[in-house]
Amino acid sequence: MPLSRRDLLRSGAALGALAALPRVAAAAPRPATPVVLATWDNRAAATAAWDVLRAGGYALDAAEAAARIPEADPEDTSVGLGGRPDRDGRVTLDACVMDERHRCGAVAAVEDVLHPVTLARRVMENTPHVMLVGEGARALAEAEGLEMGDLLTPASEAAWREWRETAEYAPGINTERRDRPSGHADDHDTIGVLTLDAAGRLCGACTTSGLAYKMRGRVGDSPIIGGGLFVDGGVGGAVATGHGEEVIRVAGASAVVEAMRHGRTAQDAAASLVERVARVTPADPAMIQVGVLALGPDGSVGAFGLQPGFVYVVARPGSDPAPDAEGTVTNRQPIDGGVLFTVEAPSVL
């Protein structure tokens, strides 16, 4: 039945009373023990982030500093300069950032930008958008005065030409890796970084040149908020690496954080996501790799891989004998004010 005028007046008065109630301010981040968490054996990147946190810096500055290290490293063939090109011989880059307040920025399929992670942050801070792609992203990089240049190194070009001799120009799952199973020491790609600063702020970043010899225009999970990266400052953050199509299929990073929101530990949340990938993927799990990292606002760490070979690095203060997560420590080294571990994560297969 339609509401009477009296009912409307009563409901309006109730809404007015509710609006008059004092607003409850969001809880400010609590002081925390700084932590850096990064995919693969990116010790130099983790150290760069740690230096920012050790000096009392902001978690997002630390995550960006970490991602910029492999972006400028021509020896890293999966990120930035020196990254393997697409099937047409063009190096295209994807990146994103997210802070503790749900602010985020991303770029995809962008060319000639040395530091796409910095460009993603400029999208977040200097535009009304979350994601820019292709020429639009490149134009913003030029307008912002970011460092530009040809990212196809002679070594990457030679590898591409060799691949082209025998490759079939058709979609495939990790086509450039069919000569060996995943888990090989060279089988790594995206760097995903999660950082927690002393003020309790949790942030993250992701950057990649994507699947080697991919179809032109292919974009994976790395620049997708909720795919390769998701952060909720009061709940936790997650990053994913490996075959991006599988991470997109299960909304990877956001699913991990939602599991943490519902009470699962960082480790359990990471494991549950990778186990789900193993259940639902149409691909042969033996030919792909997916790795997930999770970080709680209390500094708790989670890590899990689809198969053996997914390693990660974690930096924290003091001289703890082991990182706060399951796995096998393969390297431990002191850093200024803390310790840096390389760990092989447990896996499904």
Protein Blocks (a to p, Z undefined) as FASTA:
>chain_A
ZZdfklmmmmmmmmmmmmmpccdddddddddddddddehjbfklmmmmmmmmmnopafkl
mmmmmmmmmmmmmklmkgcjhiacdfkopacdddddddfkopacddehiehiablmlmmm
mmmmmccbfbdchjlmmmmmmmnopacddfbdfklmmmmmmmmmmpccdddehkllmmpc
ehiaklccddcdddddfkopacdddddebjehiaehiacfklpghilpccdfkloccdde
djfklmmmnommlmmmmmmmnopafklmmmmmmmmmmmmpmbdfklpccddddddfkopa
cdddfbghiacddddehjdfbdcdedddfbdcddehiacdddddddfZZ
